[in-house]
Amino acid sequence: MSTGATTTTSSTLVTRGRPSSTTVGLLVALVAAASFGFSGPFVKPLLESGWSPVAAVTVRALIGGVVLAPVALIALRGHLGPVWRARWRVLGMAVIGVAGTQVFYFAAVVRIPVGTAILIEYLAPLLLVGVAWVTTRRVPQVVVLVGSAIAFAGLLLVVAPSGGGSLDLAGLALAGAAMVCCAAYFVIAARPSGDLPPVALAASGLLVGAALLGLLGLTGLVPFTTSAADVPLFDAIVPWWVPMLVIGVIATSVAYATSITASSMLGSRLASFVGLLEVAAAALYAWLLLGEALTPPQLLGDAAIVVGIGFVRAERTREAEVVADAVAETPLVAAVAEAPAGDTGAEASVGDTVPRGSVADPTRAS
């Protein structure tokens, strides 16, 4: 076996395999975080005009699901069988990812400061690291622990939770429930999709979630009020449906579709850490669109979150190289590596033998 040939093949696999897919996944995740961040500045005038949080979330999910439905049908080629076969996953996405996370969060902010609620909810990535540590009984790599600490410090700087007020245990418990739902959302989104396209999971989850939230509102267990009054938006008075459409299309349909797609490419752990950028994006939009202050500590926190994500991503790159080296040592790949350079048919067989997503398998259930 030629050492040079093996190195070349391993390098080719890493270049053509998962690292490039991870890069694409990171870009998609960035789009998701930026899209989710739009919700804050646009939902604020609706809530101030009389909309209850659950009602706003219900309409938001309904619009997002309706917008994605035609795209999902095209992806499914008109066959709803994959949706039915994945019905429990769809239900989990609806109950946990769409309804649970937001209902628990809004219930928490009634009792505790918004910054504290956000901070607790976005501890979800650390929860995933801890769960993996306990279930596998393996200490996470140093890069993951360092990245977790840096990202948490950055989140703390961006959110800057208030220390005033009494400690409300019920509010903290509700925020903790939102954190668990947020972590579970990334796990559900990152599961192998089978024949269910990510956009179909997003569309079906949003539609079922909207239905469940609507039923919850009808029970009277939670406030469910709407308002048809015009709302102030960027120094203008606009109909209520203008900010709601922005929320439904950008901060819901685009956000959920890209987030689920990114999670399936990156795995739950890395996707959840990139999701922290949603908080940074929301602060940036509040500064640009609402004129709210963006302080130097918040900017430092944004940078720290990015650095933390870089550390966590380093674990995936290292694992990808290890797997690629192992694949390069197999007899088939070694034979291809030593084949004449002009044997294009042999090179094609390598791409067919090593699936594009196979290098991610070690961390897919992270």
N, C-alpha and C positions, 0 to 999 in steps of 0.2 A: 504493500500500500504506500502510495506516495504521500508524504506529509504535506507537501505543498498542495496536492490535489484535495486532501481532506480539509485543509484550512480554507481553501477557496470555496468548497461546497458549503462548509459551515457558514462562512461569511455570506454566501449567496442566500442561504436559507434565512439567516437573520435579517438580511436586507429586504428579501422578497416576502418574508413571512410576517410574524406577528408584530415586530416593532413598527413596521409601516402601518399595519392595521391599527396599532395602538395610537399612533400619531393621528390617524384619521378619527379614531374614537375620541381622542382628546379635543380635537377641533369641534366635533359634533357636541361634546359635553360643554364646551365653552359657549356654543350657540344656545344650548339648553339653559345654562345658568343666566346668560344675558337675557333670554326670553322670559324666564321666571321672574327676573328682577323687575320687569315692567309692571307687575301686578300692583306693587305698593303705591306708586304715584297716581295710578289711574283708579284704584279702588278707593282711595282715601276720600275723594269728593262724594262718591256714592254712599259710603258709610256715614259721612257727615250730613247727607241729605235725608237720611232716614232708612236706608237699607240695613237690614240685619246681616251679620256676617254669613250665616248659613244660607240665607236667601241669595246673597251675592255669589257665594260659592256654587250654589245649585245652578243658577243661570249661567255662570261661567263655564261649568262642566258641560252643561247642555249645549252651549254654543260650540265649545271645543269639540265635542263628540260629533255634532252635526257637520261641522267643517271637515273633520277627518273621515267621516263615513264614506264619501265617494272615493277618496284615495284608498281607503282600506278595501273597498269592494274591488277596485282595480287590482290591488296587490293580491287579493284572494282569488282573482279571476271569476268573481261572482259566486264562488262556492263558500258557504258558511260552515261547512263541516269542520275545518280547523278551529273555528271559534268554539263550536260545541265541544270538541275533544279537549280543548283547553279551558273549559268552563270554570273549573275551580281556580285556575290561575287568573282568569278574567274577574271572577268574583273577589278574589283576594286583592287584585289591583283596585277594584271599585270600592271595597269596604275599607281597605287599609290605605292604599296610595292616594285615593281621591277624597273619600269622605273622612276617614279616621284622623289622618294627619291634620287636616284643616279644622275639623270640628274641635278636636282636643286643643289645638293651638289657640283658636279664638276663645274657647272657654277659659283657657289659662290666662289670657291677657286681661280678662275681666277682673282677675284676682291679684295678679302680680304685674310688675312693669313689663312693657313690651320687650325691652332689651334683655331682661332676664329670661323671658319665655323663648326668645329667639336663640339665646345662648344655649339653653338646655336642649331645645329641639335639635340644634345643629351639633350636638355632641354625638349624633348618630354614627359618624365615621369611627369615633373612638369606641363606641359600643360594638361595632362590627369587628374591630381589632381585638377587643376583649373577648368577644364570643369565640372568635377563631382561636385565640390563645387557650381558652378553657376547653373547647371541644377537641382540638387537636393535641393538646398538652405539649405544644411546642412554642417556645418563646419566639415572638415575631423578630424578624431581622432588625438589626440596629437602625437601618435606614427608615424602616417603618415607624419605630418608636421615636426617632428623632423628628421625622416628618410630622408625626401626630402631635408632638409637643410644640413644634414651631407653628403648625396650622392652628392649634388651639389658642396659642398666644396671639396670633394674628386675629382670630375670631373675637377674642376678648377685647382687642384694641378697636376693632371695627364696631362692635355692638355697644361697648362701654355700658354695661348694665348698671342701673341705679342701685345704690346700696340703701336708699331710704325706704321707709315703710316697714310695717311689721312682716314677719315671715308667715306666709299663708301656706300651710301644708297642702291644702286641697289644690291650690294653684300650682304649686311645685309638682304635685302628683299628675295633674293634667298635662303640664309641660313635659313631664317624663313620659307620659303615654304618647304624646306627639312625637317624642324622640324615638320611641320604640317603633311607632308606625312609619316614621321616616326611614329608619334602618331597614325595616321589613320591605318597604317599597323598593329599595335598591336591590334587595335580595330577589324579590319577585321579578323585577325588571331584568335582572342579570341571568335568570335561569335559561337553560337551553330552550330556544323557541320552537324547535321541531318545525312544523309547517305553518306556524302562525307568525306572520310578519309583525315586526314591532309596531308599525302604524295601526295594524288591526287590533293589537292588544291595547294600544292607547285609545283608539276610538271606542271599542266595546267597553273598556274600563270606565271611560268618561261618561258614556251614555247610561250604563248600569249605575254608576255612582250618582249621577244626577237624579235618577229615579229613586234611589234609596234616600238621598237627601230630601227630595220632595216629600216622600212618605214620612220622613222624620219630622219635617215641618208641619205636615197635616196633623200629626199626633198632638202638637202643642207642647211637646217636651222641651223644645228650644224656641226662642223668638224667631219668627219668620215673617218679616215685613219688607215690603218694597215701596218704592216711591217713583212716580212718573214726573216729578219736578225736574226742571232744568238744573244743571249743576255748574259751578265755576271750574274752569279748567284752563290754566295758563293765561290768566287775565282775560278770559272770554267766558260767556255763558253758552253752554251747549246742551243739547238734549241728553238725557240720561244714557241713551243707547250708544252714544259715541264712545265714552270711556269703557262701557261694557263690551263693545265690539273689539276694542283694542285688547282688553283683558282676555276675551274669549278666543280670539284668533292668535294673537302673538304669545300671551302669557299662559295660554292653556293648550291649544291645539299644537302649535309649533313647539312649545316647551315640553309637553309630555311626549310627543312623538320623537323628538331628538334626544330627550333624556333616556327613554327606554332603549332607543337604538344605541346610544353611547354605553349604557350599562351592559347591554348584551355583548359589546365589543371589548369593554375594559374590565368587566367583573364588578361586583358590588362594592368592593373596598375602594378601588381607585376612583370609580364613578362618584361615590359618596364624598370623597375628598374634593374632587373638582366641583361638586355641587355646593361647596362652601362659598364659591365665588358668586353664588346668587346673592348672598348677603352684601358682598362688596359691590355688585352691580346695582342693587337696590339703593345703596348709599350714594353711588355715583349718579343714578337717575334722579334721586331726590335733590341732589345738588344742582344738576343741570336743569331739571324741569320745574322743581318747586322752590328753588332758591334756598334750600336748607344747607346749613354749614357743613363743610367737609374738612375736618381738622387734620393737622399733620399726623397725630397718632392713628387716625383711621387710614390714611395713606400708607403709613408704615405697616399697619395691620394687613392691608391688601397685599403688600409686597411679601409679608411673612406667610400668608396663605399660599401664595404662588410658590414660594420656596419650599413650604411643607409638601405641596403636591409634587414638586420635583423630586423630593426624597422618596416619597411613596412610589412614584413612577419608576425610580431607579431599581426597586425590587423586581418589578416586572421585566425590565430590560435584562437584568442579571439572570433571571430564571429563563428568559427566552434564549439567551446565549447558551445556558447549560443544556436545555432541551435540544437546541439546534446541533450542538456538538455531539450529543448522544445519537441523534438521527443520522448525522454524518458518518458515524462509525458503523452503521448497519450495513450488511453485505450489499444490498441493492444500491444504496446511495454511494457506497464506496466504488462499486463497479461503474456507476454512471460518472463519478468524479474522474475515473481513470480512462473513460471512453474518449475517442478522438474528438477534438474540439468541434469538428463539423457535424457530429452526430446529433442533430437537433431533435430527432425523435426521442433519444435517451433523455435529453434535458426536459422534454415535455413530460416524460413519465415521472420525473421527480416531483413536478408540480402537482401531478395527479395523485401521487402516493402520499405526499405530505399536505393535508388539507390546510387551507389558509388560516383557520382558527385554531389548529391543533396546538400551537405553541402556548396558547393562553390557558390550556386545561389545568395546569397546576394551581392557578389562582382564581379560576372562574367561580369557585364556591367560597371565595374569601368573605 
